[in-house]
Amino acid sequence: MPREAWAMFEELMSAGAMLAASIVGGTGMGILGAYVVGMRIPFLAIVTSHAAMLGAVTACIIGWPILPTSFAAALVSVMLLGFLTQPGGRTEMNVHSSILFALFMGLTFIAMGMFRGDMTPILGFMWGSLLFVSEGDVAVMAILLICLGIFGAVFHREMKAIIFSRRLADLSGIRVRIINMVFLGLAAAIITAHIKIIGGILIYSLLSCPAAAAFETGRGFRAVLILSGLFGLAGALGGFLISWYANLPTGACITLCSVGIYGIVHVFNRVQRNV
């Protein structure tokens, strides 16, 4: 194969992987966001992403693989969050989230100050870029999306009860703590896998904006899940296309598209109510 044709083939393959990552990633983060927003724990993404960034910096300092170390740090963060939050306790999960966020943010910047090597992988985790996404990353995202779908199907009734009231769900005999820990572990894996696209600092937007728009529009939790996935897909795909053609940062474009979708839905619903 001539060199020019091979270069064109590689570029098309790279573009295909980035397109697939935006489609799978946007859908997965949108569906996950429906659970996170419904459970009223929107800070989960910030805590997990900063823990993952701390893992990335630590991996660079020690010389360990970045992605497994980041996931281990994210998993530790959500396990701490689940352990600290008791069903019916006096302190809400968002309070513990803000405390852990402060802890991991401080440790991350201290570790970055100690690191003397190439900061490119670390900055990629902070700001995100589809240029570093491979076919393997897309496969991991797809597997995690399937796992989220299986979790949602198996624990649909329990998750609806937990979203309505964690305390009442616990009193009704639902194993809230176990289900919550499984969900948090799955959420940590999904958020870590998607940091490459959006970045740890901006990933909060793709988790919260599509879900918020879905809750304003959907009637029933199944409808909210579907709409949140579609809005997440639209935000990620739209951000990818804008960043591709305008040569702008991917994470920022996805963030602005996600916010824009929520703004459009919110204004449309207010106009509909006032008509």
N, C-alpha and C positions, 0 to 999 in steps of 0.2 A: 504494500500500500504506500503511495507517495507520501512524503512528509506533510505536505499541505492537507491532504485528505485525512491523514491520521490526526493532525492537530484539530481539524474541524470535527472529526468524530469524537475526540476527547472533550471538546467544548460542548457538543450536543449532549454527551453523557453527563457532564457536570451540570449542565442546565436542567437536564431531566431529573437528576438527583435533588437539586435545589427546589424544583417545582414540586416533586413528590414530598419533600420534607415540609414544605409550606402547607401542602394539602393535608397530609397526615398529622403534622404537628398542630396546625390550627384547629382541626377537628377534635383531636385529643385534648388539647388544652381548654377548648370551649366546653366540652362535656365535663371535664374535671372541675372547671370553674363553676358549673351549675351546682355541684355538690358543695364546693367550698363556700360559695356565696350563700347557698341555702342553709348551710350549717353556721353561717355568720362568723367565719374564721378567715377573712380576706387577707390577713397578714401572713397566712401560711406560706405563700409563695415567697415573700420577702425573707422570712426566716430560713426557709429551705435553700433558697438561691444563695444567700450569704454564707450558709454553712457549706454549700457546694463550692463556692469560690474559695473559702478557707481551705477546703480539701485540695483544690487545684493548686493553690500557692504552696501548701505543705508538700504536695507531691513533687512540685518543681524543685523545692529545696532539698528534699530527701532523695529524689531520683526515682520515685515510684510512678506507675501509670496514672495519668491524670483522671480519666473517667471513673475507674473503679474507686479511687481514693475520694473523689468528689461525691460519688454516690454513698460511700460509707459515712462521710461526714454529714450528708443530708439525712441519711437514715438515723444517725445518732440524734440529730436535731429534732426530728419528728417523734422519735421514741421518748426523748426528754419532755417534749411538749405533751405527749399523751400521758406520761407518768405524772407530770405536775398537775394536770387538769383532772380533777375528780368529778364524776357525775353529781350534779347538785351542789358542788362546792361553792364557796363564797367568792373565789377568784375565777373570772372567766378565762377562756383560752386565749382571747385577744390580749389580755394583760400579760400572760406568760409569754405570748408571742413577741410582744414589744420588748420584754426583758431579754429574751433569747436573741432577738434581732440586734439589740445593742451589744450583747456579748460577742456574737459572731462578727458583727461589723468591726468592732474594736480589734478583735484578734486577726481579722483579715488584713486590715491596714497595717498592723504591727508586722505581720508576716511579710507583706509586700515591701515594707521598709527594710526588712532583713535580707530580702532576696537580691542577689547581685547578678543574676543571669538574664536571659532573654525574656522580656515581659510579654511577648506577643501572645503565647497561649493564655496567659492570665488575663490580658486585656480582651481577648476573644471571649472568655467566659463572662467578663463584665459587660461588654457592649453587644456581643453577638455578631455573627456573620454567616450567611449561607455559603460563603466561599469555602469554608472549612468542613462542610457537611459531606459525608461520603455515603455510598450505597449501604454500608453497614449501619451507619447512624439511622438511615431511613428504615431499615429492617427492624432495628431496636424500637424505634418509635411505633412502628406498625404492630409489633408484638405487644407492647405496653398498651396500645389502644385496644387490642383484642382482650387483654387481661382486664382492662377497665370495663369493657362491655360485659365480660363474664361476671365480674364483681357486681356490677349494677343489676344484672339479671338475677343472680343468686340472692342478693340482699336488698332487693328493691323495696319490699315491705318494711324491712328493718330500717333502711336508710330514710324512708319517708317518715317513719315514726321519730327517728333521731332528729331529723330536720325540724319536725313540728315542735318537739320538746325532748331534749336529751334526758331530762329528769323523769318525765312521764314514761319514756321508753324504758328506762332502767327499772322503774317501779312495775312495769307491765311484764317483766321477765326477760326482756331482750338483753343480750350480753353486749351492752353498749361499749364497754371498755375494750373487749376483744375485737369487735367489729371496727371500732374507731382506730385501734392500733394497726389493723390490716389496711384500712383505708389510708391512714397516714403513711404507711410504708410504701404503698402503691403510688401515692401522690408524690413522695420523695423521688421515686424512680422516674416518674413522668416528668417532673419539673427539671431534674438533673439532665435527662436526655434532651430536653428542649432548650437548655441554656445556650447551646452553641448557636441556635438560630436567633434568639432575641436578646440574650445576655441577662445576667443575674439582676442587673439594676432595673431593666425594663420589663422583665417577664411578668410582673404583677399586672400589667395592663391587659395582656391576652388572657389572663386567668379571671379577671374581674369584669371587664367591659362587656364581652359577649354575654356572659351570664346575667349581668344586670339588665341588659337589653332584653334578654329572653324572659326574665321574670316580669318585666313590664308588659310583655306581649302575650306570653303563653298562658293557656288555661289548663291547669293540671301539670303535675311534675313531669310526666312523660313528654308533653309538648315543650316544656322548658328545656329538657335535656336535648331534644332534637333541634330546637331553635338555637340553643347555646352552641351546639356543635356547628351548625350552619353559619352563625355569626362569627364564630372563631375561624372557620374555614375562609369566610369572606375577608376577614381582617388580615389573616396571614397571607392569603393569596394576593390580595390587593396590595399589601405592603411589599411583598416580593416583587410584583410586577413594576411598581413604582420605583423601587430601589434598583431594579435591573435596568430599566430604560433611562432613569435619571441619574444613575451612578451615585446613589445616596446610601447612607447607612441602613442596613436591613432592619435592625431592631427598632430604630427610631421610626421608620416608615410603617412597620407593623403596628407599633404603638399608636401612631397618629390615626391609622385606618381603624383600629379598634375603638379608639375614643370617638372618631367620627361616626362610626356605626351606632354607638350608643347615643350620641347626640341626635342623629337623624331619627332613631326610633323614639327617643324621649319626646322630641318636638312633635313628631307625628301623632303620638298617643295623646299629648296634651291638646293638640288641635282637634283630634277626634272627640275627646271628652267635652270640648267647648262648643262643638257644632250642634 
